């Protein structure tokens, strides 16, 4: 992976600084984390601050620095391959791609369910309707996918509008919460130091990696104008905006409601209803619901667009079928990678609703990706260390490795600790073993293709990037 392919399909550079800032906001900010963090209590403010200082800022430094050194399409996959070799690059890309593939259905279902609670607070049964939630989720999925399929000149507006909608929803909650706090003292006594217990340790990894996603935009470097400069500037602007969003948003919900009354699913609707009563604006809660729907589509558009580019990069190196590395002749987008992810996400969404046995099977697949989400960050920060970004590398590695370790801490209510640990170890081994099989198969197939090309007198194939 030390060299670029001699002939790389032409990608259109559609993304500027504004687009990348909004892309980062759409990718990183998940408004559902506000209710989850507020439910933990005011100590989550300290967790947010710690995660921002020891993970998010180092991530911004590492992403900006590595993009400046290696501005090729592929981002984290390319950096790892250049730094540690083809196998490590593939394992990093495989883990990142697979974890996102199984994350998408949960992202959509949780977001749409939350939006329905906000849109129809007097009829909570609507949010519990599987058919309605799945139908709206599929519509959001394919809308975001099709806009990305026809090109970033269209698709970027899904992410941009989603980011704006999320910011407007967050700003409304923050304004209401700050007003309540300064006028009435707030509903929750505020202290920022968390209580250290096993539950908070497990939640620490979740709250730290709620900041994950800043690396996603760099995967699309081949479609960014002046990526060396644009990614760096966008990372810092986004870093400040996103950190402020999470900390002030959680503070504001706590100012409106005590943590014991905050539901992790309906918490935003509860906060909106409280703010609506204080301000005399009954339409505020449904407005929040509509903004959440648009925000979810933007977030999904960002993740499916970035993840498809990663599969495109792996396809160029022929570790996935060669069709993954091809662009649509008219739209110049990685259409095969996009459609594959859309179809797979659709299947998983439907499977989750068809019966307990199938849902259990899907949950096992999700469990396989718990650790896989953390592995790419270990590679990212290790690459940062190798290329001279020592402070960000040390801080990010400590948090990433801690996140992997805390993933093995059984959550409350676990019936069998041994069964939980065996499942985690087995799923990690299965993930790595499957990656190795695909890697060996791809390398063997590529060697045969290169040999046949050489025998036929054709041009010598280029090495992988």
N, C-alpha and C positions, 0 to 999 in steps of 0.2 A: 504493500500500500504506500510505498514511498514515492511513487510517481503517479501522476494523473494519467488516465487513459488518453491515448493520442486522439481518439475521436469520441467526444462526449456529446450526446444529443443536446441541441441548443435550447436552453431554458431562457425565458423572458424575464428580464430584471424589472419587476413591477413594484417592488416594495421600497419606499423611502423611509425617512426617520419617523414621520408621523405614523405610518403604517406599522412600523416595528414596535413603537411604544404601545400602540393599541393592541397589536398582536400579543405582546408580552402580558398586558393586563388581561386580555381574554384568556390566555393560556394559563396564567398563574392563579388569578383570583377566582375562587369558588365561593360564592356568597353563602353557601350552606355552612361553611366553616365558622361563620360568625355565631350562629346559634349553638353549634357544637362546643365552641370555646367558651361562650357565655354560660352554658350549662355547667361546665366544670367549676365556674366561679371566678372571682376577680384575680385569683392566682394565675389564671391563664394569660393575663396581661404580661406577667413576667416571662412566661413561656414564649409568648410571641416575640418579646424583645430579645430574649436569648437566641431564639431561632433566627431572627433577623440578623443579629450581630455575628453569630458563629456559623451560620449556614448560608443565608441569603446574600449577604455582602461578599463573603468569599466566593460564592457561586458567580456573582456578577463579575468579580475580578478575574476568575478563571475563564469564564465564557468570553469576556472581552479580549483577554490576552491570547487565548488559543485561537479565536477567530481571526485576530490580526496576523498570527503566524501561519495559520492554515485556513484560508478563506474558501475552501472548496465546499461544494454541496456534500452533505453527509454529517457535518458537525461532529457530535460525540463519537460516532462510528469511525469517521475518518481520523480524528485525533487519536483514538485508542489504537487503531491499526498502524498508524505511523509511529507511535510511541512504543508499542509492545509487540507488534506482529499481527499477522493475518488472523490467527485463531482468536486472540484476545479481542481484536476488532469485531470479529463476527459474533463472539459471545456477548459482548457489550451491546451491539446492535440488536441481536436476537432477543436479549432480555428486555431491552427498552421497548421494542416493537410489540413483543408478546404481552408485556404487562399493560401496555396501552390498549391492546385489542380486547382484553378482558375487563378493562376499566371502563370502556365506553358505555356498555349497557347500564352499569351501575350509576355512572354519571348522569345519563339521561333519565333513568327511572327516578332517582333521588331528586333531581332538579325539577322534573315535571310534576312529581307528587307534591313537592314544596310549593310550586307555583299554583297548583289547583287549590291547595289549602288557603293560599292568599287571595286567589280570585273569587272563591266561593266559601267564605268563612262560615256562612250559615248552613252550608250543606257539606260537611266534612266527608260524607260517604262518597262524594265524587272522587276525592283523592285516593280512596281505597278501592275504586273500581279498576280491576286489572285491565279490562278491555279498553277503557277510556285512556288510562295512563300509557298503555303500550301503543295505542293508535296515535296519540299525540307525540309520543317519543319517536315512533317510526317516521312520522311526518317531519319532525325537526331534524332527525338524522339525515333523511334523503334531501331535504332542502339544503342543509349545510353542505352535504356531499356534492350535489349537482352544481351549486355555485362555485365550489372548488374545482369541479371537473371541467368546467368551461373556461377556466383560467383565472389567475390571481387578480387580473384587472376587474373581475366580477367578484370572485371569492373573497378578496381582501375586505370587501364591504360587509360581508357577514361577520367577520371577526371584528371589524372596526365598530359596527353598530352594536354588536354584542358587548364590547368593552365599554362603550358609551352608556348603554343601558345598565350595565352592572354598576358603573360609577354613579349614575343618577340615583339608582336604588340605594346604594351605600350612602350617598350624600344626604338623602332624605332621612335615613335612619340616624346618621351622625348628627344632623341638624336637630332632629327631635330629641335625641339623647342628651346632647350638650345643653339644649334649652331646658330640659327637665332637670338636669343636674344643677345648673346655675340658679334656676328659679326655686326648686323645691328640695335640693340636696341629693336627689337620686334615690332609687329604690334599693341600692346595694351599697353597703360600706366598702370602699375601695381600698384594697391592699394588693400590691403587685407581686409579693413573694409567694410562690406556690407552696402548698403543703406536699412534702415529698413522701409518696407512697407508691406502691406497685402500679396502681391505676394511673397515676400521673406519669410514671416512667413509660408506661405503654403509650399514653397519649402524647408524650413528648415527641416520639418518632412521627406520629401523625401530624402534629402541629408544625414540626420542622419541615416535613415534606409537603405540607400545604403550600410551601414556597417553591416547590419544584415546578419547572416549566420554563424557566428563563433560558435554559439550554435549547429549547425546542426551536426557536427562531433561527438559530445558527445552523440547524440542519438544512435550512432553505437558503444558504449563503449564495448559491448560484442564481437566485432570483431576487437578491437584494442589491440595490444600487450602492456602490462603494461599501461593501460589507465590512472591511477592516475598520472603517470609521463609524459607519451607521450603527453596527451592532454594539459597539462600545458606548456610544452616546445614549442609545435607546436603553441599554442595560441600566445605566445609572439613573436616568429619568424614571424608568419603570420601578427601579428598586425603591426609590423614595415614595412614589405614589402607592405602591402595593403594600409596603410596610406600614404606612400611615393608614391605609384602608383597613387592614386587619386589626391594628391596635385600636384605632378610634372607633371602628365599627363594633368591636366586642365591648369596649367601654360604654358605648352608647346604649347597647341592648341591656347591659347591666344597670345603667342609669334608669332605664324604663321599667325593668322587671327584676325581681330577685331570682337568683339562679335556680332555686328549687321549683319555680314556676315555669322555667324555660324548657320547652320540649325541643329535642334536637332536630325533629322533623318540622314542626310547626312554629318554631321559635321566631322566625322572621314575621310570620303572620301575626303572632302574638304581640311582637314589638310594634308592628304597623298599626294594629288595633289600638294599642295603648297610646301611640302617638296621635292617631286619628281622634281619639277621645279628648286628648289634651288640646289639640289644635282646632277641634270642631270641623274636621275634614273627613267625612265618612267614606269618601272615594279613595283615600290614601292606600288602604290595604289592597283593593283590586288593582290599583295602579302598580303597586309593588309586584303583584303577581304577574302582570303583563311584562314588566321590565325583566323579571327573572326568566321568563320564557325566552325573550330575545337574548338575554345574557347567556343562557344555556346553549342556544344555537351558535352563538359566537364562540363560546368555549369549545364546543364540539368541533366547529369548523376549524379552529386553530389546531386542535390536537390531531384530527384526522388528516389535515393538510400536511402538518409537519411529519407525522408518523409515516404517511405515504411516501414522502421524500426520502425517509430513511430506508424504506423497503426498496425504493427506486435505486438508491446508491448501492445497496447490497446486490440488487439485480444487475447493475452495471458490472460488478465484480464477479458475477455468475455463480454466487453461492445460493441464490434463489433462482427460479426459472428466468430465462433471459427476457421473457415478456415483461417482467417487473421493471426492467431497465429501458423500456421503450416509451416514447412520448406519443401522444395523440397527434396525428398529422395536421390537424387543423388548430387545436387548442394549445398544443405544446405543453401538456400536463401529463404526469405519470398515471394515465387512466386505469391501467391494469391494477396497480397498487391501490388506487383509490377505490375502485369497484370491489376489489377483494376485501378490503376492510369494511366497506359498507355492507356487503353480503354477509360476511362473518358476523358483524355486529347485529344485523337483522336476525340471523339465526339464533344467536345467543339471547337476544331480547325475547324472542318467542319461546325458546326452550325454558327460560326462567318462569314462564307462566303456565306451562302445559301439564304440570303435575309434580307431586312431591319428589318422586324418584328422579325426574329430569332436573329439577331444581337442585337436588342434592349433588347430582353429577356435575352440574355447572359450578356449584360452590367448590367442589374439589378442584376444578380447573382454576378458579379464582385463587384458591389457597396456593396453587403452584406458582402464582405470580407475586405473592407477598414479598418474598425476598428479592425476586427478579427486578423489582422497581428500584431497589437500593444498589444493586450490583453496578449499574452504569455510572452512578455517582462516585463509587469507589474508583472506577477506571478514570473518570473525568478528573478527579482531584489528584490521582496518581500521575496522570499526564501533565497536570499543572505543575506538580512538584518537579517532574523531569525537565520541564522547559522553563524553570526558574521562578515560578510563582509560589514561593515557599510558604508564606504566612497563610494565604488562602487555601493552599493544599493541606496543610496540617489541620487547620480548623475544620475544613470541609470533610476531611477523612475521618476525623474523630466523630463528628456528628453522623456521618454515613455508616460507619462501623457500629456506632451505638444504635442506630436505627435498625440495622440487621439484628443485633443482639436483642433489642427490645421486642422485635417481631416474634422471638421465640418465648417471650413471657406470656403464659396463658392468660387470656382475658377472664374477667369475672364470670362465673357460671359454667366454667369448663368442667365437664363431668369426669374426664380422665386426663390428667396431666401427661401421662406416658403416651397415650394415644395421640394427643395434640402434638407432642414433640416428635413422635415417630412420623406423623403425617407431614410435619414441616420439613424434617430431614429427608424423607422420601421424595417429597415434591421438589425440593431443591436438587436432589440427585437426578430426578427424572428430567428436570429442566436442563441441567448441564449435559446429561447424556443425550437428550434429543438434539441439542445444539451441536454436539460433536458429530452425531450421525449426519446431520444436514451439511455440516462443514466438510467432512470427509467426502461425502457424496458429491458435493459441488466442486471440490478441488479435483477429484478423480475425473468427473465429467469434463471439466475445463481442460485438463491435461490431454484427454482424448481429442477434444475439439482442436486444441492447438497443434497436436501431432498430425491430425488429418489435414489441417490447413497448411502445415509445413510440407507434407508429402505432396500435396496438390500444387505446390509452388505459389500459393497465395501469400499475401502480405503477412508477415509475422505478427501474431496477436500481441497486443500490449499487455504488460503486467498489470495486476490489480493495483488500485490506488493505495 
